[in-house]
Amino acid sequence: MSTRVHAGDNGLIGREHEQKLVAALLEGGPSGGGRVLHLSGDPGTGRTVLIRFAAATAARQGVRVLSTASAPSERDLRHAALHSLLRPHLTQASDLSATHRAVLEGAFAGGAREPAPTQLATAALSLLALTPGPVLVCVDDLDHIDAASRDTVRELAALCGRSRVCVVVAERTAPGTWLPPDALTATLGSLPEPEARELVGRVGRDTGHTEAELVLAVAGGNPLALTELSPNGSIPGDAAGLGMLPATPRLAEAYAEDLENLSPPARGVLLTAALSTSPLAPDILEASEYLLKGREAARAGLAELVARGLITEEDLRLRFPRPLLRVAVLHLEPGARRMAAHAALGRSVTSPSRAAWHAAQVAVGTDEELAQRLESLAAESCSDTGALVTLSALECAARLSPHPRRRARRLLRATELACDYGLWEQALRHARGVDPAELGAYGIALLLWVHDLLQGNSAVGGERIAELCRAARTVASEDPALAQKLLIAAARRAWWRHSGADERSLVIRAVEDLRSPPRDAADFFLWAMTDPVSLIGRPLPDTSRPPGSDDQRLIGQVAHLMGDLDRAAPLLEAAETAARADGRYGLLPRILVPRALGKIWLDADWGPALAMAEEGRTIAARTGQPYWAARATGAQGIIEALRGHHDRALECAGEAEEASLRLGQIRQQSLAALARALTASSMGRYAEAHAQLRSICTAPTPSYTLEQTWALAFLVEAAPPAGEAADASLVVEHVEALTRTGRSPLLRRTLAYAHAILAPDEEAETRYAEALGTGAETWPLLHAMTRFGHGAWLRRRRRVTESREPLATAESVFQALGARSRAAQATSELRVAGRPDGEPAGSDLSGVLSPQQLAIARLAARGLSNRAIGEQLRLSPRTVSTHLYRIFPKLDVTSRAQLAAKLDTD
């Protein structure tokens, strides 16, 4: 028997070692006989899946497969599993010897004498020997089939080495002494994280990013749990208070065996420990005493659980070695018993906030004191599954609130946090719980804020900005925090829509009227979205508040919007770390996308920037944030254009434009236009790039935007080869006039670069010295662009030797960044400046042509027009034509085709 096992066969994910064992099993023993594979592992680890994998693999190789498994109704019926296994071949029993036929009849036909397991195994092997070719026997749940069949299968496994029969058995327990010496064994454990993630993505019940992360955290790599668990589809139950997800019937049934034969006291203690939000043994024992009405019963029950390995006790704390057993117990126990245990825990747990969770599960009516304790529990939760505790605690607090306004505020807080976590289904459920009818104008303001939280509902015109500002003024005196949130919603809408001065002024006036000093981080965030230039030069708030505050994220975004990318970078990095630690995945796109955009200018390698943009796009799409998905796509387009991946850049630009139109906001169109312009520039179409970039730079805006600053740098770069240097100078003057009141660090550097590139020859030396002054290296892309411009200027001034150093620096930085087209331009300039290019050639043309002529010849051989060659080398088309007129006779060619052949260039 031989086989080849493929990693993806039968949809199996991971388990490479076990797949190799299946291959070895089907190869047979050293003597060519059968062999045994024993699989063991905890519930849900995939024993049955591997049995099926082995059966499918064998069947593909033409091996006859016989299978049997446990049937609860037949566990007490002798030889039932064995009969199921052999039934397809029992019609051949007449071909057996009289002895073997009598043994089978004694087992299956009620013969006078019960055969011994060895006799029955021998007869079974004789029956299988009548089948032409090899046979694979698959027995699942060996420890659960009837005892007589189990004994026979073990004997069959011991004897199969002398036959063509291979046996694969699976059971929960580790292998015993009955296995033959050459048996293969595997104990299945949890899947590694990458494989667990792949399994959730392929067959999990949820497609949302945060839902998948919660499933991964709770499942702990258990394959069954990875495919069964889900935070959606039902109202959070007992498991949510533990930071866990409710078990499905299938998952609970897998652990049902652990509850078999437990004494009533042990089941009572197990239920209490499974429900308890406190791990302290005294708390759980005291609650168990209430439940069981006796101290001795509780202690005896705990001792029984510890002896069976279901619970461990260490340092007065109880722990479940297999955490999934907890949620299985909660599913298997009836509701009345769970309520009784909650009531006992509510009186016994020493932590007031944790005791409140249990008391709330059995509370009837309203209870403000209990609701406040639940809010404390929500604030304490900070684990990787803390979202489940936080949201369920706030939901319970809202249910217990006697006052409609407090109930609405708690539901609003739950909605906000659900959005931060990226749990949009839960956010919708909490939002729907707010009843505005009983709240008047306050309720309308709440609904406006909730409506703006959910980005899918945001395709509303600019009139909503005024409505949000009016609502903020209405509730400012009674709820300043809600008023601030409404103003943030208005400012955010103005920013996404690229609103004009009138709409922005509505927000600014409302902020000035309603938000008095000292300003906090959220106030500065408001200003940054409406008038970032006004913040330049002003001290920003301190971000050293306690962990969990949003100050770092908000001030990081403020600095980014102001163009202070160097200051934004560490703040956003810290905010990303905190968001991941808290499981607030819904915030990640708002952090990752600005970080990616900043890294374009600040990093010497664009790989991390592209990865951040891609992750931001993926998470935004899977957490219901289409605005940020579109912005991430635009960022990807810019990076791809800079790297010279033209098709991908244009694809991203198209997607960002389509999203902007579909969502009713135009913010992403500037990113898409930048991607298109940069693509044109990297392909040598400088005139086209200049026209596109000019439209961005001169677009009427009440405050000069970050995208316009970016466009200005690339406009100045494209202007000279496009023959538009004079026009670019006018655009620079326009920008300087607009930003006279304040300029970001990036804009100051960009203007210094512009003055150097566009300066007349008599001023250029000084301008380049200023642009390349202290701190220029902080901005690698802009530094390389400046170095390239300086080197090209020096070469044109016939200072060839001096030009090589800045050109070489630019080439090196462009190559490190991955800016292929710009690196190629720097290389071309270096060739013209006399640096050998190191390319092999059939003859040494450097002795025939000057460096500049050689560069022109190579570009012409590639099929570029005179204008395109001039744009790349910063020469006029007429100068290029003159050089070619002199090059052709030197190389004895009369056409570009002959030139290409001469240079051996495609």
Buried (B, 14 or more C-beta within 10 A) or exposed (E): BEBEBEEEBBEBBBBEEBBEBBBBBBBBBEEEBBBBBBBBBBBBBBBBBBBBBBBBBBEBBEBBBBBBBBBEEBBEEBBBBBBBBBEEBEEEBEEBEEEBBBBBBBBBEEEEEEBBBBBBBBBBBBBBEEBEEBBBBBBBBBEBBBEBBBBBBBBBBBBBBEBBBBBBBBBBEEBEEBBBEEBBEBEBEBBEEEBBBBBBEEEBBBEBBBBBBBBBBBBBBBBBBBBBBBBBEEEBBBBBBBBBBBBBEEBBBBBEEBBEEBEEBBBBBBBBBBBBBBBBBEBBBBBBBBBBEBEEBBBBBBBBBBEEEBBEBEEEBBEBEBBBBBBBBBBBBEEEBBBBBBBBBBEBBEBEBBBBBBBBBBBEEEBEEBBBBBBBBBEBBEBBBBBBBBBBBBBBBBBBBEEBBBBBBBBBBBBBBBBBBBBBBBBBBBBEBBBBEEBEEBBBBBBBBBBBBBBEEBEBEBEBBBBBBBBBBBBBEEBBEBBBBBBBBBBBBBBBBBBEEEBBBBBBEBBEEBBEEEBBBBBBBBBBBBBBBBBBEEEBBEBEEEEEBBBBBBBBBBBBBBBBBBBBBEBBBBBBEBBBBBBBBBBBBBBBBBBBBBBBBBBBEBEEBBBBBBBBBBBBBBBBBBBBBBBBBBBBBBBBBBBBBBEBBBBBBBBBBBBBEEBEBBBBBBBBBBBBBBBBBBBBBBBBBBBBBBBBBBBEBBBBBBBBBBBBBBBBBBBBBBBBBEBBBEBBEEBBEBBEEBBBBBBBBBBBBBBBBBBEEEEBBEBBEEBBEEEBEBBBBBBBBBBBBBBBBBBBEEEBEBBBEBBBBBBBBBBBBBBBBBBBBBBBBBBBBBBEBEEEEEEEBBEEBBBBBBBBBBBBBBEBBBBBBBBBBBBEBEBBBBBBEEBBEEBEBEEBEBBBEBBEBE
